[in-house]
Amino acid sequence: MIVFTTERYKERPLVVRGPGAGAAVTAAGVFAEVVRIGSYLGN
């Protein structure tokens, strides 16, 4: 589960959850997606 607290979601944070393969594997997958989004935005 990942919780985003932003200006828009300050009162009620945005929660993203779903099945995972354990904390380390899920964190690595989320990190890879963040890096991919960052490289997409950087171009």
C-alpha positions as protocol buffer text, in pm:
chain_id: "A"
residue {
  index: 1
  type: MET
  ca { x: 0 y: 0 z: 0 }
}
residue {
  index: 2
  type: ILE
  ca { x: 124 y: 346 z: -89 }
}
residue {
  index: 3
  type: VAL
  ca { x: -24 y: 664 z: 54 }
}
residue {
  index: 4
  type: PHE
  ca { x: 17 y: 1000 z: -121 }
}
residue {
  index: 5
  type: THR
  ca { x: -31 y: 1313 z: 85 }
}
residue {
  index: 6
  type: THR
  ca { x: -26 y: 1619 z: -141 }
}
residue {
  index: 7
  type: GLU
  ca { x: -183 y: 1963 z: -149 }
}
residue {
  index: 8
  type: ARG
  ca { x: -481 y: 1810 z: -329 }
}
residue {
  index: 9
  type: TYR
  ca { x: -500 y: 1507 z: -99 }
}
residue {
  index: 10
  type: LYS
  ca { x: -412 y: 1676 z: 228 }
}
residue {
  index: 11
  type: GLU
  ca { x: -734 y: 1606 z: 419 }
}
residue {
  index: 12
  type: ARG
  ca { x: -782 y: 1253 z: 282 }
}
residue {
  index: 13
  type: PRO
  ca { x: -460 y: 1103 z: 138 }
}
residue {
  index: 14
  type: LEU
  ca { x: -474 y: 906 z: -187 }
}
residue {
  index: 15
  type: VAL
  ca { x: -427 y: 537 z: -110 }
}
residue {
  index: 16
  type: VAL
  ca { x: -310 y: 289 z: -375 }
}
residue {
  index: 17
  type: ARG
  ca { x: -317 y: -75 z: -276 }
}
residue {
  index: 18
  type: GLY
  ca { x: -324 y: -415 z: -431 }
}
residue {
  index: 19
  type: PRO
  ca { x: -164 y: -755 z: -423 }
}
residue {
  index: 20
  type: GLY
  ca { x: 211 y: -761 z: -384 }
}
residue {
  index: 21
  type: ALA
  ca { x: 496 y: -1007 z: -362 }
}
residue {
  index: 22
  type: GLY
  ca { x: 626 y: -881 z: -31 }
}
residue {
  index: 23
  type: ALA
  ca { x: 750 y: -542 z: 81 }
}
residue {
  index: 24
  type: ALA
  ca { x: 1092 y: -549 z: -89 }
}
residue {
  index: 25
  type: VAL
  ca { x: 966 y: -670 z: -428 }
}
residue {
  index: 26
  type: THR
  ca { x: 670 y: -431 z: -425 }
}
residue {
  index: 27
  type: ALA
  ca { x: 895 y: -137 z: -329 }
}
residue {
  index: 28
  type: ALA
  ca { x: 1135 y: -224 z: -612 }
}
residue {
  index: 29
  type: GLY
  ca { x: 846 y: -233 z: -859 }
}
residue {
  index: 30
  type: VAL
  ca { x: 709 y: 100 z: -742 }
}
residue {
  index: 31
  type: PHE
  ca { x: 1057 y: 254 z: -759 }
}
residue {
  index: 32
  type: ALA
  ca { x: 1104 y: 127 z: -1114 }
}
residue {
  index: 33
  type: GLU
  ca { x: 773 y: 285 z: -1217 }
}
residue {
  index: 34
  type: VAL
  ca { x: 868 y: 618 z: -1056 }
}
residue {
  index: 35
  type: VAL
  ca { x: 1201 y: 615 z: -1242 }
}
residue {
  index: 36
  type: ARG
  ca { x: 1020 y: 536 z: -1569 }
}
residue {
  index: 37
  type: ILE
  ca { x: 774 y: 822 z: -1515 }
}
residue {
  index: 38
  type: GLY
  ca { x: 1063 y: 1055 z: -1430 }
}
residue {
  index: 39
  type: SER
  ca { x: 1249 y: 966 z: -1748 }
}
residue {
  index: 40
  type: TYR
  ca { x: 931 y: 1013 z: -1951 }
}
residue {
  index: 41
  type: LEU
  ca { x: 874 y: 1359 z: -1800 }
}
residue {
  index: 42
  type: GLY
  ca { x: 1239 y: 1452 z: -1851 }
}
residue {
  index: 43
  type: ASN
  ca { x: 1220 y: 1406 z: -2230 }
}
